[in-house]
Amino acid sequence: MRGDSRRGDHGRPPPARTYGKQEGASFQVIILGSSGGPREDTVTGLLVRSTSSEWKKGSVIAVDAGAHLAKIIRILEDEHGLPRNSEMVPEKDYSRTLTSGPFAGVQTSSISAKATALYIFRELLHSFLITHPHLDHLSGMGINTPALEYGREAKAIVALPSTIDAIKNHIFNDVIWPNLSDEGHGVGFVTYRRLIEGGNPRLGQGEGRGYVNVCDGLATKCWSVSHGRCRRRSQTISHQRDGSFGFAPDGYPFSARRVSQMSDGYMNAAGPPHHASMPVTQPAFPRTPGAHSENADPIIHYQPVDSSAFFIRNDFNGQEIIIFGDIEPDSVSLHPRNQVVWEDAAPKIISGTLKAMFIECSFDDSVRDEDLYGHLCPRHLIAELGVLAGKVMTHKRNQQGMSLQEPPSPGAVKKKRKRNSEEPSGTLAAASAPNGSANHLSPTSPRPTDIPAPGQSPARSLSHARRTRTVHIADGSPHDPAKILGDDHLRPLTPGGSVARPETPGRYQSPHPAVWTPSHLPAPLKGLTVHIIHVKDTLADGPPPGEIILKQLRDRGTEAGLGCEFDVTSDGESIWI
Ligand SMILES: Nc1ncnc2c1ncn2[C@@H]1O[C@@H]2COP(=O)(O)O[C@H]2[C@H]1O
């Protein structure tokens, strides 16, 4: 990651990056940890505050806290020049305001970096929003919590109930870590705050309805998303019904090994991804010959691993950002639900209230789908953003009062086919869509070329697609839109030639790059910056993984005509939105 590669052998590192302009910004996001491991000191952690309020008590939230207090100390040393320790105790009325760095504006009565960091942690930080209970997203929070001992109030851990249950049962459980929470006879340094998925409709009003306050000037709404799947033995299923996660009825902790789709051969039998709020049951093949009798085989239940996407709203001006936890593509998911987030986000992009999202892209495109372990890589992220782009275009069309046309009559289709066969094939997709804009694609949807554009009949679309594909599209080149948008996981056609799933409104298909130059593309996501977090370090010599990922995202994003900017975050970076 860029942040760490900056630290050379000599002296202080150069200043951390700043992205965006402070003037006119609604949010400041400080990246404490930009990676998804395997180094423990750079794992995911962000600080978020509203620029509409000063640095003051309870004015900051942490979103995930794999890296936390140690990184705040490091930033104060490196970026603000504070000494790590101070043997001197400050005078009673000592006070200084930090300048030029991520914490510029913080007023402190401490001398050292560590004492100032403690003040930020204890006093300025209001709560931890935790996307999911994996260690790389909360280890810092756990280790740091004893430092709250002499604080005045419990710090809130804000999350969906499944995440809170996991933290309660598996972290602050007096086994892995002392119970420092205020439930189950704990000591009360932290308090659990359970969110209602999709927001609490009884709170807030107008555009802010459903959002709950998380600190001075910031409110949040949370959606559950999928981060791969895990398997559980049938013997432990009973405990899951009562909502606790991971302890068998006798209190004995079981081991749950995350598996990726098809990585061990079991998942092939599960068939295509489908919506599953219930576990998917599979026999535990392969088994060791002779090890078990047929009847003794446990049943393996597959369950989605839950993660979250937080919409965070600046209550003063209505601006929003989204911060995702680890997330997998809908196209490979046991429980695809990214669409819900995109549906919520689309109108906010149109209105200009959503200008940035923080989303993971753990691997570069060399990763195979079966090795994703519930994560994204550029081809899948671009496909997901393609869904968002499609929804933006649909909302825009709806706003403009353009209703979809009725499917044309067979006669009209014939005539149009003849006309189209005389056109350059690459222009067809755009020409058949209203206003010459693109038609739509979802990564969980049929092949790009088989999707009817709005106003197209499926038959026409298929015929058109086959011709288009033959001539231009399915050329297997890097410019193949089917590849750009993740063809390898698209739904098959039914024997009758119709698509396997009903068309989802809001699909986006990039126009063919051979015909459309970037300046002609519709750029539905213009104005949005996609900040990449959770890049996994390979710890190998050579170009940093983040640089490879950034290039792949930019290339694919341009080809797909999305119009958004990409940025790979680095440790210590301050981002103004
Ligand atoms: N089946 C698996 N095989 C190898 N590594 C895995 C497997 N499942 C998860 N992991 C790794 O464990 C990590 C846990 O945190 P992440 O989900 O960020 O990323 C995960 C992968 O890097």
Ligand as a Chemical Component Dictionary entry (heavy atoms), coordinates in Angstrom:
data_LIG
# 
_chem_comp.id                   LIG 
_chem_comp.type                 NON-POLYMER 
_chem_comp.pdbx_formal_charge   0 
_chem_comp.three_letter_code    LIG 
# 
loop_
_chem_comp_atom.comp_id 
_chem_comp_atom.atom_id 
_chem_comp_atom.alt_atom_id 
_chem_comp_atom.type_symbol 
_chem_comp_atom.charge 
_chem_comp_atom.model_Cartn_x 
_chem_comp_atom.model_Cartn_y 
_chem_comp_atom.model_Cartn_z 
_chem_comp_atom.pdbx_ordinal 
LIG N1  N1  N 0 -10.829 -20.727 2.152 1  
LIG C1  C1  C 0 -9.808  -19.888 2.357 2  
LIG N2  N2  N 0 -8.587  -20.200 1.948 3  
LIG C2  C2  C 0 -7.541  -19.341 2.132 4  
LIG N3  N3  N 0 -7.671  -18.140 2.726 5  
LIG C3  C3  C 0 -8.888  -17.763 3.141 6  
LIG C4  C4  C 0 -10.009 -18.616 2.982 7  
LIG N4  N4  N 0 -11.060 -17.986 3.494 8  
LIG C5  C5  C 0 -10.630 -16.796 3.939 9  
LIG N5  N5  N 0 -9.315  -16.667 3.737 10 
LIG C6  C6  C 0 -8.447  -15.526 4.099 11 
LIG O1  O1  O 0 -8.763  -15.129 5.430 12 
LIG C7  C7  C 0 -9.028  -13.737 5.405 13 
LIG C8  C8  C 0 -9.946  -13.242 6.468 14 
LIG O2  O2  O 0 -10.154 -11.854 6.254 15 
LIG P1  P1  P 0 -10.656 -11.360 4.837 16 
LIG O3  O3  O 0 -12.069 -11.779 4.653 17 
LIG O4  O4  O 0 -10.282 -9.957  4.668 18 
LIG O5  O5  O 0 -9.769  -12.189 3.782 19 
LIG C9  C9  C 0 -9.670  -13.544 4.034 20 
LIG C10 C10 C 0 -8.730  -14.332 3.194 21 
LIG O6  O6  O 0 -7.546  -13.617 2.969 22 
# 
loop_
_chem_comp_bond.comp_id 
_chem_comp_bond.atom_id_1 
_chem_comp_bond.atom_id_2 
_chem_comp_bond.value_order 
_chem_comp_bond.pdbx_ordinal 
LIG N1  C1  SING 1  
LIG C1  N2  SING 2  
LIG C1  C4  DOUB 3  
LIG N2  C2  DOUB 4  
LIG C2  N3  SING 5  
LIG N3  C3  DOUB 6  
LIG C3  C4  SING 7  
LIG C3  N5  SING 8  
LIG C4  N4  SING 9  
LIG N4  C5  DOUB 10 
LIG C5  N5  SING 11 
LIG N5  C6  SING 12 
LIG C6  O1  SING 13 
LIG C6  C10 SING 14 
LIG O1  C7  SING 15 
LIG C7  C8  SING 16 
LIG C7  C9  SING 17 
LIG C8  O2  SING 18 
LIG O2  P1  SING 19 
LIG P1  O3  DOUB 20 
LIG P1  O4  SING 21 
LIG P1  O5  SING 22 
LIG O5  C9  SING 23 
LIG C9  C10 SING 24 
LIG C10 O6  SING 25 
# 
